[in-house]
Every structure is written in structure tokens, then in C-alpha cells.
Amino acid sequence: MQSDLAIRQTYRIERTDLQFKVECFNIFNHPNFGYIDPYLSDLLFGQSTKMLNQSFGSPGALYDQGGPRAIQFSFKLAF
């Protein structure tokens, strides 16, 4: 199971809004195993050889299901 968390705070300065946001992806960093070797002749038969985000064919994208823990900060200025 992957858990994500986002926290946002908006500050009003006259007619301008400043928004600060923190997003955490896979905050508990539980391993999500993907591809399991199905070949009887392999030494790794029945063992997971890839994480879930690598099993989908993407080159280990950061925000895929099963990826590593990641934290993202952002600022937004609206006027």
C-alpha cells in the first residue's frame, strides 16, 4: 500500500496570494514488489526481481505506484 500526503498553506498579502505546498509520495516507503520470475529453470524462480514501478515498463519514474519516497515543495504567487 502506498500512502501520499499533501499540505497547503495560503497567505493573503493585500491583493496577492502566496501559496506554499508540500507533497510527500510513498511516505511510509513500504516496498511494493512487482515482477516475479516465472521460469522454473532460473535460479531466481518465484522471487521478485523488480519493484512495482519498474514492472510497468517505465524507467523508474519517481511518482509511479511503488516508487521511492519523494518530497516536493512548491510556491505559487497569484495576483
PDB file with one MODEL, atoms N, CA, C and O in Angstrom:
MODEL        1
ATOM      1  N   MET A   1       0.840  -1.177   0.000  1.00  0.00           N
ATOM      2  CA  MET A   1       0.000   0.000   0.000  1.00  0.00           C
ATOM      3  C   MET A   1       0.889   1.246   0.000  1.00  0.00           C
ATOM      4  O   MET A   1       1.861   1.333   0.750  1.00  0.00           O
ATOM      5  N   GLN A   2       0.545   2.174  -0.830  1.00  0.00           N
ATOM      6  CA  GLN A   2       1.310   3.418  -0.900  1.00  0.00           C
ATOM      7  C   GLN A   2       0.458   4.552  -0.349  1.00  0.00           C
ATOM      8  O   GLN A   2      -0.704   4.700  -0.729  1.00  0.00           O
ATOM      9  N   SER A   3       1.030   5.352   0.542  1.00  0.00           N
ATOM     10  CA  SER A   3       0.321   6.489   1.130  1.00  0.00           C
ATOM     11  C   SER A   3       1.002   7.781   0.713  1.00  0.00           C
ATOM     12  O   SER A   3       2.223   7.917   0.795  1.00  0.00           O
ATOM     13  N   ASP A   4       0.188   8.723   0.265  1.00  0.00           N
ATOM     14  CA  ASP A   4       0.675  10.040  -0.125  1.00  0.00           C
ATOM     15  C   ASP A   4       0.055  11.084   0.795  1.00  0.00           C
ATOM     16  O   ASP A   4      -1.020  10.871   1.355  1.00  0.00           O
ATOM     17  N   LEU A   5       0.745  12.219   0.946  1.00  0.00           N
ATOM     18  CA  LEU A   5       0.267  13.281   1.830  1.00  0.00           C
ATOM     19  C   LEU A   5       0.592  14.629   1.204  1.00  0.00           C
ATOM     20  O   LEU A   5       1.673  14.819   0.647  1.00  0.00           O
ATOM     21  N   ALA A   6      -0.341  15.559   1.298  1.00  0.00           N
ATOM     22  CA  ALA A   6      -0.107  16.925   0.799  1.00  0.00           C
ATOM     23  C   ALA A   6      -0.628  17.921   1.831  1.00  0.00           C
ATOM     24  O   ALA A   6      -1.705  17.749   2.401  1.00  0.00           O
ATOM     25  N   ILE A   7       0.170  18.973   2.056  1.00  0.00           N
ATOM     26  CA  ILE A   7      -0.211  20.049   2.974  1.00  0.00           C
ATOM     27  C   ILE A   7      -0.044  21.369   2.232  1.00  0.00           C
ATOM     28  O   ILE A   7       0.973  21.600   1.578  1.00  0.00           O
ATOM     29  N   ARG A   8      -1.056  22.235   2.339  1.00  0.00           N
ATOM     30  CA  ARG A   8      -1.024  23.510   1.622  1.00  0.00           C
ATOM     31  C   ARG A   8      -1.391  24.640   2.575  1.00  0.00           C
ATOM     32  O   ARG A   8      -2.299  24.509   3.396  1.00  0.00           O
ATOM     33  N   GLN A   9      -0.677  25.739   2.453  1.00  0.00           N
ATOM     34  CA  GLN A   9      -0.952  26.931   3.257  1.00  0.00           C
ATOM     35  C   GLN A   9      -0.970  28.138   2.325  1.00  0.00           C
ATOM     36  O   GLN A   9      -0.067  28.313   1.506  1.00  0.00           O
ATOM     37  N   THR A  10      -2.000  28.968   2.455  1.00  0.00           N
ATOM     38  CA  THR A  10      -2.127  30.167   1.626  1.00  0.00           C
ATOM     39  C   THR A  10      -2.044  31.402   2.512  1.00  0.00           C
ATOM     40  O   THR A  10      -2.717  31.489   3.539  1.00  0.00           O
ATOM     41  N   TYR A  11      -1.219  32.347   2.107  1.00  0.00           N
ATOM     42  CA  TYR A  11      -1.061  33.623   2.816  1.00  0.00           C
ATOM     43  C   TYR A  11      -1.592  34.723   1.923  1.00  0.00           C
ATOM     44  O   TYR A  11      -1.241  34.804   0.746  1.00  0.00           O
ATOM     45  N   ARG A  12      -2.441  35.572   2.487  1.00  0.00           N
ATOM     46  CA  ARG A  12      -3.019  36.698   1.746  1.00  0.00           C
ATOM     47  C   ARG A  12      -2.249  37.963   2.121  1.00  0.00           C
ATOM     48  O   ARG A  12      -2.220  38.352   3.289  1.00  0.00           O
ATOM     49  N   ILE A  13      -1.625  38.603   1.126  1.00  0.00           N
ATOM     50  CA  ILE A  13      -0.880  39.836   1.321  1.00  0.00           C
ATOM     51  C   ILE A  13      -1.489  40.877   0.385  1.00  0.00           C
ATOM     52  O   ILE A  13      -1.246  40.868  -0.822  1.00  0.00           O
ATOM     53  N   GLU A  14      -2.278  41.767   0.962  1.00  0.00           N
ATOM     54  CA  GLU A  14      -3.064  42.755   0.206  1.00  0.00           C
ATOM     55  C   GLU A  14      -3.892  42.053  -0.864  1.00  0.00           C
ATOM     56  O   GLU A  14      -4.803  41.300  -0.516  1.00  0.00           O
ATOM     57  N   ARG A  15      -3.619  42.264  -2.145  1.00  0.00           N
ATOM     58  CA  ARG A  15      -4.398  41.615  -3.200  1.00  0.00           C
ATOM     59  C   ARG A  15      -3.626  40.461  -3.854  1.00  0.00           C
ATOM     60  O   ARG A  15      -3.932  40.042  -4.971  1.00  0.00           O
ATOM     61  N   THR A  16      -2.640  39.969  -3.145  1.00  0.00           N
ATOM     62  CA  THR A  16      -1.803  38.899  -3.674  1.00  0.00           C
ATOM     63  C   THR A  16      -1.876  37.677  -2.761  1.00  0.00           C
ATOM     64  O   THR A  16      -1.844  37.804  -1.537  1.00  0.00           O
ATOM     65  N   ASP A  17      -1.974  36.497  -3.363  1.00  0.00           N
ATOM     66  CA  ASP A  17      -1.963  35.246  -2.600  1.00  0.00           C
ATOM     67  C   ASP A  17      -0.640  34.533  -2.819  1.00  0.00           C
ATOM     68  O   ASP A  17      -0.181  34.375  -3.950  1.00  0.00           O
ATOM     69  N   LEU A  18      -0.037  34.108  -1.721  1.00  0.00           N
ATOM     70  CA  LEU A  18       1.174  33.299  -1.776  1.00  0.00           C
ATOM     71  C   LEU A  18       0.820  31.932  -1.206  1.00  0.00           C
ATOM     72  O   LEU A  18       0.416  31.816  -0.049  1.00  0.00           O
ATOM     73  N   GLN A  19       0.974  30.913  -2.021  1.00  0.00           N
ATOM     74  CA  GLN A  19       0.618  29.564  -1.610  1.00  0.00           C
ATOM     75  C   GLN A  19       1.883  28.708  -1.496  1.00  0.00           C
ATOM     76  O   GLN A  19       2.709  28.683  -2.408  1.00  0.00           O
ATOM     77  N   PHE A  20       2.020  28.023  -0.390  1.00  0.00           N
ATOM     78  CA  PHE A  20       3.134  27.116  -0.140  1.00  0.00           C
ATOM     79  C   PHE A  20       2.565  25.711  -0.016  1.00  0.00           C
ATOM     80  O   PHE A  20       1.606  25.493   0.725  1.00  0.00           O
ATOM     81  N   LYS A  21       3.151  24.753  -0.738  1.00  0.00           N
ATOM     82  CA  LYS A  21       2.636  23.390  -0.734  1.00  0.00           C
ATOM     83  C   LYS A  21       3.785  22.390  -0.571  1.00  0.00           C
ATOM     84  O   LYS A  21       4.849  22.536  -1.172  1.00  0.00           O
ATOM     85  N   VAL A  22       3.540  21.367   0.262  1.00  0.00           N
ATOM     86  CA  VAL A  22       4.482  20.265   0.457  1.00  0.00           C
ATOM     87  C   VAL A  22       3.723  18.983   0.134  1.00  0.00           C
ATOM     88  O   VAL A  22       2.656  18.729   0.694  1.00  0.00           O
ATOM     89  N   GLU A  23       4.277  18.172  -0.771  1.00  0.00           N
ATOM     90  CA  GLU A  23       3.674  16.901  -1.128  1.00  0.00           C
ATOM     91  C   GLU A  23       4.686  15.787  -0.866  1.00  0.00           C
ATOM     92  O   GLU A  23       5.843  15.873  -1.277  1.00  0.00           O
ATOM     93  N   CYS A  24       4.235  14.752  -0.184  1.00  0.00           N
ATOM     94  CA  CYS A  24       5.081  13.588   0.106  1.00  0.00           C
ATOM     95  C   CYS A  24       4.450  12.377  -0.566  1.00  0.00           C
ATOM     96  O   CYS A  24       3.265  12.098  -0.382  1.00  0.00           O
ATOM     97  N   PHE A  25       5.250  11.665  -1.343  1.00  0.00           N
ATOM     98  CA  PHE A  25       4.785  10.480  -2.043  1.00  0.00           C
ATOM     99  C   PHE A  25       5.430   9.249  -1.428  1.00  0.00           C
ATOM    100  O   PHE A  25       6.632   9.233  -1.166  1.00  0.00           O
ATOM    101  N   ASN A  26       4.618   8.210  -1.199  1.00  0.00           N
ATOM    102  CA  ASN A  26       5.062   6.955  -0.580  1.00  0.00           C
ATOM    103  C   ASN A  26       5.742   7.238   0.765  1.00  0.00           C
ATOM    104  O   ASN A  26       6.887   6.844   0.986  1.00  0.00           O
ATOM    105  N   ILE A  27       5.026   7.922   1.653  1.00  0.00           N
ATOM    106  CA  ILE A  27       5.622   8.420   2.896  1.00  0.00           C
ATOM    107  C   ILE A  27       6.111   7.319   3.833  1.00  0.00           C
ATOM    108  O   ILE A  27       7.055   7.544   4.591  1.00  0.00           O
ATOM    109  N   PHE A  28       5.502   6.143   3.804  1.00  0.00           N
ATOM    110  CA  PHE A  28       5.952   5.063   4.679  1.00  0.00           C
ATOM    111  C   PHE A  28       7.033   4.215   4.019  1.00  0.00           C
ATOM    112  O   PHE A  28       7.678   3.407   4.688  1.00  0.00           O
ATOM    113  N   ASN A  29       7.239   4.389   2.720  1.00  0.00           N
ATOM    114  CA  ASN A  29       8.302   3.741   1.952  1.00  0.00           C
ATOM    115  C   ASN A  29       8.267   2.223   2.081  1.00  0.00           C
ATOM    116  O   ASN A  29       9.309   1.576   2.191  1.00  0.00           O
ATOM    117  N   HIS A  30       7.057   1.658   2.067  1.00  0.00           N
ATOM    118  CA  HIS A  30       6.928   0.207   2.076  1.00  0.00           C
ATOM    119  C   HIS A  30       7.309  -0.331   0.708  1.00  0.00           C
ATOM    120  O   HIS A  30       6.924   0.256  -0.303  1.00  0.00           O
ATOM    121  N   PRO A  31       8.049  -1.423   0.643  1.00  0.00           N
ATOM    122  CA  PRO A  31       8.391  -1.982  -0.661  1.00  0.00           C
ATOM    123  C   PRO A  31       7.155  -2.563  -1.337  1.00  0.00           C
ATOM    124  O   PRO A  31       6.360  -3.259  -0.706  1.00  0.00           O
ATOM    125  N   ASN A  32       7.006  -2.278  -2.598  1.00  0.00           N
ATOM    126  CA  ASN A  32       5.930  -2.832  -3.404  1.00  0.00           C
ATOM    127  C   ASN A  32       6.581  -3.678  -4.489  1.00  0.00           C
ATOM    128  O   ASN A  32       7.091  -3.156  -5.481  1.00  0.00           O
ATOM    129  N   PHE A  33       6.558  -4.979  -4.287  1.00  0.00           N
ATOM    130  CA  PHE A  33       7.229  -5.868  -5.216  1.00  0.00           C
ATOM    131  C   PHE A  33       6.375  -6.083  -6.452  1.00  0.00           C
ATOM    132  O   PHE A  33       5.148  -6.143  -6.372  1.00  0.00           O
ATOM    133  N   GLY A  34       7.031  -6.196  -7.587  1.00  0.00           N
ATOM    134  CA  GLY A  34       6.319  -6.330  -8.853  1.00  0.00           C
ATOM    135  C   GLY A  34       6.581  -7.661  -9.516  1.00  0.00           C
ATOM    136  O   GLY A  34       6.070  -8.691  -9.077  1.00  0.00           O
ATOM    137  N   TYR A  35       7.371  -7.646 -10.565  1.00  0.00           N
ATOM    138  CA  TYR A  35       7.609  -8.811 -11.408  1.00  0.00           C
ATOM    139  C   TYR A  35       8.195  -9.969 -10.607  1.00  0.00           C
ATOM    140  O   TYR A  35       9.181  -9.807  -9.888  1.00  0.00           O
ATOM    141  N   ILE A  36       7.572 -11.138 -10.743  1.00  0.00           N
ATOM    142  CA  ILE A  36       8.065 -12.356 -10.106  1.00  0.00           C
ATOM    143  C   ILE A  36       8.532 -13.291 -11.210  1.00  0.00           C
ATOM    144  O   ILE A  36       7.796 -13.549 -12.162  1.00  0.00           O
ATOM    145  N   ASP A  37       9.749 -13.796 -11.087  1.00  0.00           N
ATOM    146  CA  ASP A  37      10.348 -14.653 -12.117  1.00  0.00           C
ATOM    147  C   ASP A  37       9.548 -15.953 -12.252  1.00  0.00           C
ATOM    148  O   ASP A  37       9.481 -16.723 -11.294  1.00  0.00           O
ATOM    149  N   PRO A  38       8.935 -16.220 -13.428  1.00  0.00           N
ATOM    150  CA  PRO A  38       8.071 -17.396 -13.582  1.00  0.00           C
ATOM    151  C   PRO A  38       8.759 -18.635 -14.160  1.00  0.00           C
ATOM    152  O   PRO A  38       8.103 -19.662 -14.329  1.00  0.00           O
ATOM    153  N   TYR A  39      10.037 -18.574 -14.465  1.00  0.00           N
ATOM    154  CA  TYR A  39      10.704 -19.668 -15.170  1.00  0.00           C
ATOM    155  C   TYR A  39      11.333 -20.658 -14.193  1.00  0.00           C
ATOM    156  O   TYR A  39      12.152 -20.279 -13.355  1.00  0.00           O
ATOM    157  N   LEU A  40      10.947 -21.925 -14.306  1.00  0.00           N
ATOM    158  CA  LEU A  40      11.442 -22.971 -13.399  1.00  0.00           C
ATOM    159  C   LEU A  40      12.944 -23.164 -13.494  1.00  0.00           C
ATOM    160  O   LEU A  40      13.583 -23.529 -12.508  1.00  0.00           O
ATOM    161  N   SER A  41      13.519 -22.925 -14.666  1.00  0.00           N
ATOM    162  CA  SER A  41      14.947 -23.186 -14.861  1.00  0.00           C
ATOM    163  C   SER A  41      15.841 -22.076 -14.292  1.00  0.00           C
ATOM    164  O   SER A  41      17.050 -22.273 -14.173  1.00  0.00           O
ATOM    165  N   ASP A  42      15.281 -20.930 -13.942  1.00  0.00           N
ATOM    166  CA  ASP A  42      16.078 -19.825 -13.401  1.00  0.00           C
ATOM    167  C   ASP A  42      16.383 -20.030 -11.922  1.00  0.00           C
ATOM    168  O   ASP A  42      15.595 -20.629 -11.190  1.00  0.00           O
ATOM    169  N   LEU A  43      17.522 -19.532 -11.499  1.00  0.00           N
ATOM    170  CA  LEU A  43      17.875 -19.610 -10.079  1.00  0.00           C
ATOM    171  C   LEU A  43      16.988 -18.718  -9.224  1.00  0.00           C
ATOM    172  O   LEU A  43      16.834 -18.961  -8.027  1.00  0.00           O
ATOM    173  N   LEU A  44      16.404 -17.685  -9.829  1.00  0.00           N
ATOM    174  CA  LEU A  44      15.551 -16.748  -9.097  1.00  0.00           C
ATOM    175  C   LEU A  44      14.067 -17.094  -9.223  1.00  0.00           C
ATOM    176  O   LEU A  44      13.218 -16.231  -9.000  1.00  0.00           O
ATOM    177  N   PHE A  45      13.737 -18.341  -9.574  1.00  0.00           N
ATOM    178  CA  PHE A  45      12.341 -18.734  -9.750  1.00  0.00           C
ATOM    179  C   PHE A  45      11.516 -18.416  -8.509  1.00  0.00           C
ATOM    180  O   PHE A  45      11.895 -18.774  -7.394  1.00  0.00           O
ATOM    181  N   GLY A  46      10.380 -17.737  -8.709  1.00  0.00           N
ATOM    182  CA  GLY A  46       9.464 -17.414  -7.623  1.00  0.00           C
ATOM    183  C   GLY A  46       9.852 -16.204  -6.795  1.00  0.00           C
ATOM    184  O   GLY A  46       9.142 -15.846  -5.855  1.00  0.00           O
ATOM    185  N   GLN A  47      10.976 -15.563  -7.130  1.00  0.00           N
ATOM    186  CA  GLN A  47      11.406 -14.391  -6.378  1.00  0.00           C
ATOM    187  C   GLN A  47      11.104 -13.122  -7.164  1.00  0.00           C
ATOM    188  O   GLN A  47      11.136 -13.114  -8.395  1.00  0.00           O
ATOM    189  N   SER A  48      10.815 -12.070  -6.446  1.00  0.00           N
ATOM    190  CA  SER A  48      10.579 -10.780  -7.082  1.00  0.00           C
ATOM    191  C   SER A  48      11.916 -10.170  -7.480  1.00  0.00           C
ATOM    192  O   SER A  48      12.807 -10.007  -6.647  1.00  0.00           O
ATOM    193  N   THR A  49      12.047  -9.836  -8.751  1.00  0.00           N
ATOM    194  CA  THR A  49      13.315  -9.281  -9.245  1.00  0.00           C
ATOM    195  C   THR A  49      13.212  -7.795  -9.554  1.00  0.00           C
ATOM    196  O   THR A  49      14.222  -7.164  -9.866  1.00  0.00           O
ATOM    197  N   LYS A  50      12.014  -7.221  -9.476  1.00  0.00           N
ATOM    198  CA  LYS A  50      11.822  -5.797  -9.745  1.00  0.00           C
ATOM    199  C   LYS A  50      10.817  -5.223  -8.765  1.00  0.00           C
ATOM    200  O   LYS A  50       9.956  -5.931  -8.243  1.00  0.00           O
ATOM    201  N   MET A  51      10.944  -3.924  -8.525  1.00  0.00           N
ATOM    202  CA  MET A  51       9.935  -3.225  -7.737  1.00  0.00           C
ATOM    203  C   MET A  51       8.742  -2.930  -8.649  1.00  0.00           C
ATOM    204  O   MET A  51       8.853  -3.016  -9.872  1.00  0.00           O
ATOM    205  N   LEU A  52       7.617  -2.587  -8.056  1.00  0.00           N
ATOM    206  CA  LEU A  52       6.384  -2.408  -8.816  1.00  0.00           C
ATOM    207  C   LEU A  52       6.505  -1.312  -9.863  1.00  0.00           C
ATOM    208  O   LEU A  52       5.997  -1.477 -10.972  1.00  0.00           O
ATOM    209  N   ASN A  53       7.159  -0.202  -9.551  1.00  0.00           N
ATOM    210  CA  ASN A  53       7.244   0.894 -10.516  1.00  0.00           C
ATOM    211  C   ASN A  53       8.113   0.526 -11.711  1.00  0.00           C
ATOM    212  O   ASN A  53       7.934   1.106 -12.782  1.00  0.00           O
ATOM    213  N   GLN A  54       9.044  -0.413 -11.574  1.00  0.00           N
ATOM    214  CA  GLN A  54       9.872  -0.855 -12.692  1.00  0.00           C
ATOM    215  C   GLN A  54       9.155  -1.905 -13.528  1.00  0.00           C
ATOM    216  O   GLN A  54       9.500  -2.101 -14.693  1.00  0.00           O
ATOM    217  N   SER A  55       8.169  -2.581 -12.960  1.00  0.00           N
ATOM    218  CA  SER A  55       7.440  -3.631 -13.668  1.00  0.00           C
ATOM    219  C   SER A  55       6.487  -3.074 -14.717  1.00  0.00           C
ATOM    220  O   SER A  55       6.106  -3.794 -15.640  1.00  0.00           O
ATOM    221  N   PHE A  56       6.097  -1.825 -14.598  1.00  0.00           N
ATOM    222  CA  PHE A  56       5.149  -1.235 -15.541  1.00  0.00           C
ATOM    223  C   PHE A  56       5.813  -0.779 -16.829  1.00  0.00           C
ATOM    224  O   PHE A  56       5.123  -0.296 -17.728  1.00  0.00           O
ATOM    225  N   GLY A  57       7.112  -0.913 -16.948  1.00  0.00           N
ATOM    226  CA  GLY A  57       7.796  -0.538 -18.176  1.00  0.00           C
ATOM    227  C   GLY A  57       8.374   0.862 -18.162  1.00  0.00           C
ATOM    228  O   GLY A  57       9.137   1.217 -19.061  1.00  0.00           O
ATOM    229  N   SER A  58       8.034   1.663 -17.174  1.00  0.00           N
ATOM    230  CA  SER A  58       8.610   3.000 -17.097  1.00  0.00           C
ATOM    231  C   SER A  58      10.017   2.888 -16.522  1.00  0.00           C
ATOM    232  O   SER A  58      10.305   1.944 -15.785  1.00  0.00           O
ATOM    233  N   PRO A  59      10.888   3.822 -16.842  1.00  0.00           N
ATOM    234  CA  PRO A  59      12.268   3.731 -16.348  1.00  0.00           C
ATOM    235  C   PRO A  59      12.412   4.196 -14.898  1.00  0.00           C
ATOM    236  O   PRO A  59      13.289   5.004 -14.594  1.00  0.00           O
ATOM    237  N   GLY A  60      11.566   3.698 -14.009  1.00  0.00           N
ATOM    238  CA  GLY A  60      11.661   4.057 -12.594  1.00  0.00           C
ATOM    239  C   GLY A  60      11.174   5.464 -12.309  1.00  0.00           C
ATOM    240  O   GLY A  60      11.814   6.208 -11.566  1.00  0.00           O
ATOM    241  N   ALA A  61      10.049   5.830 -12.891  1.00  0.00           N
ATOM    242  CA  ALA A  61       9.515   7.171 -12.669  1.00  0.00           C
ATOM    243  C   ALA A  61       9.281   7.405 -11.176  1.00  0.00           C
ATOM    244  O   ALA A  61       8.851   6.499 -10.462  1.00  0.00           O
ATOM    245  N   LEU A  62       9.558   8.589 -10.721  1.00  0.00           N
ATOM    246  CA  LEU A  62       9.549   8.913  -9.305  1.00  0.00           C
ATOM    247  C   LEU A  62       8.174   8.803  -8.666  1.00  0.00           C
ATOM    248  O   LEU A  62       8.074   8.395  -7.509  1.00  0.00           O
ATOM    249  N   TYR A  63       7.119   9.151  -9.379  1.00  0.00           N
ATOM    250  CA  TYR A  63       5.797   9.207  -8.770  1.00  0.00           C
ATOM    251  C   TYR A  63       4.912   8.029  -9.131  1.00  0.00           C
ATOM    252  O   TYR A  63       3.714   8.070  -8.849  1.00  0.00           O
ATOM    253  N   ASP A  64       5.441   6.990  -9.738  1.00  0.00           N
ATOM    254  CA  ASP A  64       4.665   5.789 -10.034  1.00  0.00           C
ATOM    255  C   ASP A  64       4.357   5.026  -8.754  1.00  0.00           C
ATOM    256  O   ASP A  64       5.052   5.168  -7.748  1.00  0.00           O
ATOM    257  N   GLN A  65       3.303   4.214  -8.809  1.00  0.00           N
ATOM    258  CA  GLN A  65       2.961   3.351  -7.687  1.00  0.00           C
ATOM    259  C   GLN A  65       4.144   2.445  -7.380  1.00  0.00           C
ATOM    260  O   GLN A  65       4.654   1.781  -8.282  1.00  0.00           O
ATOM    261  N   GLY A  66       4.588   2.401  -6.147  1.00  0.00           N
ATOM    262  CA  GLY A  66       5.691   1.544  -5.751  1.00  0.00           C
ATOM    263  C   GLY A  66       7.053   2.193  -5.877  1.00  0.00           C
ATOM    264  O   GLY A  66       8.069   1.531  -5.665  1.00  0.00           O
ATOM    265  N   GLY A  67       7.101   3.465  -6.215  1.00  0.00           N
ATOM    266  CA  GLY A  67       8.380   4.158  -6.361  1.00  0.00           C
ATOM    267  C   GLY A  67       8.982   4.521  -5.020  1.00  0.00           C
ATOM    268  O   GLY A  67       8.389   4.239  -3.979  1.00  0.00           O
ATOM    269  N   PRO A  68      10.140   5.136  -5.028  1.00  0.00           N
ATOM    270  CA  PRO A  68      10.788   5.512  -3.775  1.00  0.00           C
ATOM    271  C   PRO A  68      10.073   6.681  -3.090  1.00  0.00           C
ATOM    272  O   PRO A  68       9.248   7.356  -3.706  1.00  0.00           O
ATOM    273  N   ARG A  69      10.390   6.911  -1.828  1.00  0.00           N
ATOM    274  CA  ARG A  69       9.830   8.056  -1.107  1.00  0.00           C
ATOM    275  C   ARG A  69      10.317   9.334  -1.766  1.00  0.00           C
ATOM    276  O   ARG A  69      11.486   9.442  -2.135  1.00  0.00           O
ATOM    277  N   ALA A  70       9.420  10.307  -1.915  1.00  0.00           N
ATOM    278  CA  ALA A  70       9.787  11.570  -2.546  1.00  0.00           C
ATOM    279  C   ALA A  70       9.042  12.709  -1.868  1.00  0.00           C
ATOM    280  O   ALA A  70       7.903  12.540  -1.433  1.00  0.00           O
ATOM    281  N   ILE A  71       9.689  13.875  -1.777  1.00  0.00           N
ATOM    282  CA  ILE A  71       9.077  15.071  -1.208  1.00  0.00           C
ATOM    283  C   ILE A  71       9.210  16.191  -2.225  1.00  0.00           C
ATOM    284  O   ILE A  71      10.273  16.392  -2.812  1.00  0.00           O
ATOM    285  N   GLN A  72       8.118  16.917  -2.427  1.00  0.00           N
ATOM    286  CA  GLN A  72       8.090  18.000  -3.406  1.00  0.00           C
ATOM    287  C   GLN A  72       7.594  19.272  -2.730  1.00  0.00           C
ATOM    288  O   GLN A  72       6.565  19.254  -2.055  1.00  0.00           O
ATOM    289  N   PHE A  73       8.313  20.368  -2.904  1.00  0.00           N
ATOM    290  CA  PHE A  73       7.941  21.669  -2.366  1.00  0.00           C
ATOM    291  C   PHE A  73       7.568  22.571  -3.527  1.00  0.00           C
ATOM    292  O   PHE A  73       8.185  22.503  -4.589  1.00  0.00           O
ATOM    293  N   SER A  74       6.552  23.424  -3.334  1.00  0.00           N
ATOM    294  CA  SER A  74       6.201  24.368  -4.389  1.00  0.00           C
ATOM    295  C   SER A  74       5.678  25.677  -3.786  1.00  0.00           C
ATOM    296  O   SER A  74       5.092  25.701  -2.704  1.00  0.00           O
ATOM    297  N   PHE A  75       5.912  26.749  -4.521  1.00  0.00           N
ATOM    298  CA  PHE A  75       5.392  28.072  -4.186  1.00  0.00           C
ATOM    299  C   PHE A  75       4.582  28.572  -5.368  1.00  0.00           C
ATOM    300  O   PHE A  75       4.941  28.342  -6.523  1.00  0.00           O
ATOM    301  N   LYS A  76       3.485  29.260  -5.071  1.00  0.00           N
ATOM    302  CA  LYS A  76       2.645  29.806  -6.128  1.00  0.00           C
ATOM    303  C   LYS A  76       2.258  31.216  -5.735  1.00  0.00           C
ATOM    304  O   LYS A  76       1.786  31.447  -4.621  1.00  0.00           O
ATOM    305  N   LEU A  77       2.450  32.144  -6.628  1.00  0.00           N
ATOM    306  CA  LEU A  77       2.108  33.560  -6.402  1.00  0.00           C
ATOM    307  C   LEU A  77       0.979  33.927  -7.340  1.00  0.00           C
ATOM    308  O   LEU A  77       1.145  33.845  -8.557  1.00  0.00           O
ATOM    309  N   ALA A  78      -0.152  34.323  -6.816  1.00  0.00           N
ATOM    310  CA  ALA A  78      -1.320  34.695  -7.638  1.00  0.00           C
ATOM    311  C   ALA A  78      -1.712  36.135  -7.306  1.00  0.00           C
ATOM    312  O   ALA A  78      -1.876  36.493  -6.139  1.00  0.00           O
ATOM    313  N   PHE A  79      -1.860  36.962  -8.360  1.00  0.00           N
ATOM    314  CA  PHE A  79      -2.275  38.343  -8.154  1.00  0.00           C
ATOM    315  C   PHE A  79      -3.254  38.767  -9.212  1.00  0.00           C
ATOM    316  O   PHE A  79      -3.718  39.907  -9.202  1.00  0.00           O
TER     317      PHE A  79
ENDMDL
END
